[in-house]
Amino acid sequence: PEGIETLCSDIEVDYTDVRILMLAWKMQAEKQGYFTLEEWRRGLKALRVDTISKLKKALPELEKEVRRPSNFVDFYSYAFRYCLTEEKQKSIDIESICELLDLVLGSQHRSQIDSLVQYLKIQNDYKVINMDQWMGFYRFCNEISFPDLKNYDPELAWPLILDNFVEWIKEKKS
């Protein structure tokens, strides 16, 4: 973790910046807060950089690469797995999920994420989120017209938490 902090300082990026998560994705880092020598080499080779200044200059290109739809789904699911810090852990607490949603999807789907985070913080049915629900949020953001929700069909296979979220929005409106 101290090494990651030094890296962030050297490339002038806050450690909470989504680009650090993108870098971890590129390195295929397995453990949050750590880059092994092999992961570091793999990432720098893939980015074609060999100095800190080149790495700093490569970040905008990395961002573009991640934002490509073909890569983004992989990055999005990686972000969830990367936050599983314990062995055999399969879910992430609501507070962490809210931060992760904001970090990973906030720039693309601001109104959906703000509403979802608001809902997650007030509801009492869920203490954690699993991968299926996480991927469901992404699908919801991309497929459902928001905020009118007119194409949301609760008969389709949505995670129950999204059915509850949609119900909550409709109750708020009426």
URUR-V726828 format. One record per residue. N is the residue number from 1. PHI is phi in whole degrees, -180 to 180 (NA if undefined). PSI is psi in radians with two decimals (* if undefined). Layout:
n phi psi
N PHI PSI
N PHI PSI
This chain:
n phi psi
1 NA -0.64
2 -66 -0.65
3 -65 -0.68
4 -65 -0.73
5 -61 -0.74
6 -64 -0.76
7 -58 -0.83
8 -59 -0.74
9 -63 -0.78
10 -64 -0.65
11 -96 0.09
12 57 0.86
13 -132 2.32
14 -65 2.52
15 -66 -0.25
16 -93 0.04
17 -71 2.41
18 -59 -0.44
19 -66 -0.45
20 -70 -0.68
21 -66 -0.66
22 -64 -0.69
23 -65 -0.75
24 -61 -0.72
25 -61 -0.80
26 -63 -0.62
27 -81 -0.17
28 56 0.73
29 -65 2.39
30 -95 -0.53
31 -117 2.19
32 -59 2.31
33 86 0.03
34 -137 2.44
35 -121 2.13
36 -74 2.86
37 -59 -0.72
38 -63 -0.78
39 -63 -0.75
40 -60 -0.85
41 -63 -0.77
42 -59 -0.81
43 -65 -0.80
44 -67 -0.63
45 -65 -0.78
46 -64 -0.58
47 -85 -0.16
48 58 0.84
49 -129 2.64
50 -137 0.15
51 -140 2.82
52 -62 -0.72
53 -66 -0.64
54 -69 -0.65
55 -62 -0.78
56 -58 -0.75
57 -71 -0.41
58 -81 -0.28
59 -59 -0.75
60 -61 -0.65
61 -68 -0.69
62 -61 -0.74
63 -60 -0.78
64 -62 -0.74
65 -61 -0.81
66 -65 -0.65
67 -73 -0.24
68 -62 2.29
69 -51 -0.63
70 -65 -0.49
71 -98 -0.46
72 -64 -0.69
73 -61 -0.73
74 -64 -0.78
75 -62 -0.76
76 -62 -0.80
77 -71 -0.61
78 -60 -0.74
79 -57 -0.70
80 -66 -0.91
81 -60 -0.65
82 -64 -0.50
83 -86 -0.07
84 -82 1.80
85 -94 -0.34
86 -103 2.63
87 -65 2.44
88 67 0.10
89 -70 2.35
90 -122 -0.07
91 -143 2.85
92 -125 2.45
93 -63 2.70
94 -57 -0.77
95 -60 -0.79
96 -66 -0.69
97 -61 -0.73
98 -60 -0.76
99 -66 -0.74
100 -67 -0.74
101 -59 -0.79
102 -62 -0.77
103 -65 -0.81
104 -88 -0.66
105 -114 -0.21
106 -56 -0.67
107 -73 -0.44
108 -96 -0.56
109 -133 0.96
110 -53 -0.89
111 -67 -0.70
112 -63 -0.81
113 -67 -0.74
114 -59 -0.77
115 -66 -0.77
116 -63 -0.77
117 -63 -0.74
118 -59 -0.80
119 -63 -0.84
120 -59 -0.58
121 -77 -0.41
122 -101 -0.39
123 -74 2.75
124 -121 0.05
125 -82 -0.47
126 -122 2.26
127 -103 -0.40
128 -140 2.86
129 -124 2.40
130 -102 3.08
131 -62 -0.69
132 -60 -0.78
133 -67 -0.72
134 -58 -0.83
135 -69 -0.57
136 -62 -0.67
137 -60 -0.75
138 -64 -0.80
139 -60 -0.77
140 -57 -0.84
141 -61 -0.59
142 -89 -0.41
143 -110 -0.41
144 -101 2.26
145 -69 2.31
146 -130 2.41
147 -93 0.04
148 -74 -0.41
149 58 0.36
150 -65 -0.37
151 -102 0.27
152 -83 2.12
153 -114 1.88
154 -65 -0.23
155 -76 -0.34
156 -76 2.92
157 -80 1.22
158 -94 2.60
159 -59 2.48
160 -52 -0.63
161 -60 -0.55
162 -76 -0.62
163 -59 -0.79
164 -64 -0.70
165 -61 -0.81
166 -63 -0.73
167 -60 -0.76
168 -61 -0.76
169 -62 -0.80
170 -64 -0.67
171 -66 -0.68
172 -62 -0.66
173 -71 -0.59
174 -88 *
